[in-house]
Amino acid sequence: MAKRYSLLFTVFMLLTASAIEAQTPGNIRIPDILGYETITFDPHLHTVFSDGLVWPTIRVEEAWSEGMDAISLTEHIEYRPFQRDVVADDYNRAYDLAKPAADRRDILLIRGNELTRSMPPGHFNALFHEDSNKLAVTEWRDAFRAARDQGAFMLWNHPGWNQQQPGPAQWHQEHTWLLENDMLHGIEVINGLLPVYYSPEAHQWCLDYGLAIIGSSDAHNPMAMDIDFTAGEHRAMTLVFAEERSVEAIKEAMMNQRTAAYFDNMIAGREEHLMALFQESFEIESVTRNRYSFSAVLRNHSDIPIRLSGKPDANESVEFFHRLTVPPQGSAEIYISDLNQESIEEITIDLIVDNFLSLPGQGMPVRLTFRPD
């Protein structure tokens, strides 16, 4: 019976790999900003070498098929429920298995591991270190030091996860110690597993303490089990604004907080980055004067939907839409008029980009001016 299941598993893996191989790579279209390349990075993934349900090379093929630039296989150091079935005493094994496939697919594979400790301090990912085996130590402070001493980027995962800490996310003295000792560089503001988890507390801490704003899938299942790609869904991810498409440049950008967290219809980040993304993505394509109003075509050049609404207590004399979504890679036509003027040369309106969260739980304010062509 064991041999039969082993054969079935082998056939399944071969069919899965063949199906992915037959695909063409995806393309996530998000503009470059501020002279940097926009890199799509998933810094939190699991395989059978911890508690995930896929082989490491499948994570590479998934990333390639979705058009991702970079991934990290962050296997738990302390939690490996399949260890009897996947025998490996080397914590680098998942990375080593995936690296040739990543090189072949031009996926940037970043070494990572999850330090799985009780709260506080909670679960952390170490990224960009050299040797995962050095993290397998008993005392949690020693594990974090071992990561720091290898130059790791240290990421606090899902700080408000209810199974670990009921209620809203909380900052503990252990986190202050980590911050002061260069062992806390970013926080997972968006996690795609729980299900979609956005933490306004984590967003605020990133702004207060100068930490990178991170989004990740935290995938354990095959990606297609949790995401409906046919409906246009995608994994949670980090947008990294890097000097070039390389592992070294991604690390430099993350250490300098040039990141945003993105999932489906929501992006959280710093205002300077979100405003630059908005300006590169959004265009007033045309403005036409009608008898009593202007008609305008709004264009979205990115894969991120742009959800606009009127800013409260503003635009009192202007009549226009009050909620509108400009779809990804699409357009929307609007009509606006100034009720106080019969002949107008331009109309300015104050809006909120509801799904661009530049402050915790708050959309980003923008001002648009419409002039007839």
Rosetta blueprint (number, residue, H / E / L):
1 M L
2 A H
3 K H
4 R H
5 Y H
6 S H
7 L H
8 L H
9 F H
10 T H
11 V H
12 F H
13 M H
14 L H
15 L H
16 T H
17 A H
18 S H
19 A H
20 I H
21 E H
22 A L
23 Q L
24 T L
25 P L
26 G L
27 N L
28 I L
29 R L
30 I L
31 P L
32 D L
33 I E
34 L L
35 G L
36 Y E
37 E E
38 T E
39 I E
40 T E
41 F E
42 D E
43 P E
44 H E
45 L E
46 H L
47 T L
48 V L
49 F L
50 S L
51 D L
52 G L
53 L L
54 V L
55 W L
56 P H
57 T H
58 I H
59 R H
60 V H
61 E H
62 E H
63 A H
64 W H
65 S H
66 E H
67 G L
68 M L
69 D L
70 A E
71 I E
72 S E
73 L E
74 T E
75 E E
76 H E
77 I L
78 E L
79 Y L
80 R L
81 P L
82 F L
83 Q L
84 R L
85 D L
86 V L
87 V L
88 A L
89 D L
90 D L
91 Y L
92 N L
93 R H
94 A H
95 Y H
96 D H
97 L H
98 A H
99 K H
100 P H
101 A H
102 A H
103 D H
104 R H
105 R H
106 D L
107 I L
108 L E
109 L E
110 I E
111 R E
112 G E
113 N E
114 E E
115 L E
116 T E
117 R L
118 S L
119 M L
120 P L
121 P L
122 G L
123 H E
124 F E
125 N E
126 A E
127 L E
128 F L
129 H L
130 E L
131 D L
132 S H
133 N H
134 K H
135 L H
136 A L
137 V L
138 T L
139 E L
140 W H
141 R H
142 D H
143 A H
144 F H
145 R H
146 A H
147 A H
148 R H
149 D L
150 Q L
151 G L
152 A L
153 F E
154 M E
155 L E
156 W E
157 N L
158 H L
159 P L
160 G L
161 W L
162 N L
163 Q L
164 Q L
165 Q L
166 P L
167 G L
168 P L
169 A L
170 Q L
171 W L
172 H L
173 Q H
174 E H
175 H H
176 T H
177 W H
178 L H
179 L H
180 E H
181 N L
182 D L
183 M L
184 L L
185 H L
186 G E
187 I E
188 E E
189 V E
190 I E
191 N E
192 G L
193 L L
194 L L
195 P L
196 V L
197 Y E
198 Y E
199 S L
200 P H
201 E H
202 A H
203 H H
204 Q H
205 W H
206 C H
207 L H
208 D H
209 Y H
210 G L
211 L L
212 A E
213 I E
214 I E
215 G E
216 S E
217 S L
218 D L
219 A E
220 H L
221 N L
222 P L
223 M H
224 A H
225 M H
226 D H
227 I L
228 D L
229 F H
230 T H
231 A H
232 G L
233 E L
234 H L
235 R L
236 A L
237 M E
238 T E
239 L E
240 V E
241 F E
242 A E
243 E L
244 E L
245 R L
246 S L
247 V H
248 E H
249 A H
250 I H
251 K H
252 E H
253 A H
254 M H
255 M H
256 N L
257 Q L
258 R L
259 T E
260 A E
261 A E
262 Y E
263 F E
264 D L
265 N L
266 M E
267 I E
268 A E
269 G E
270 R L
271 E H
272 E H
273 H H
274 L H
275 M H
276 A H
277 L H
278 F H
279 Q H
280 E H
281 S H
282 F E
283 E E
284 I E
285 E E
286 S E
287 V E
288 T E
289 R E
290 N L
291 R L
292 Y L
293 S L
294 F E
295 S E
296 A E
297 V E
298 L E
299 R E
300 N E
301 H L
302 S L
303 D L
304 I L
305 P L
306 I E
307 R E
308 L E
309 S E
310 G E
311 K L
312 P L
313 D L
314 A L
315 N L
316 E L
317 S L
318 V E
319 E E
320 F L
321 F L
322 H L
323 R E
324 L E
325 T E
326 V E
327 P L
328 P L
329 Q L
330 G L
331 S E
332 A E
333 E E
334 I E
335 Y E
336 I E
337 S E
338 D E
339 L L
340 N L
341 Q L
342 E L
343 S L
344 I L
345 E L
346 E L
347 I E
348 T E
349 I E
350 D E
351 L E
352 I E
353 V E
354 D E
355 N E
356 F E
357 L E
358 S E
359 L E
360 P L
361 G L
362 Q E
363 G E
364 M E
365 P E
366 V E
367 R E
368 L E
369 T E
370 F E
371 R L
372 P L
373 D L
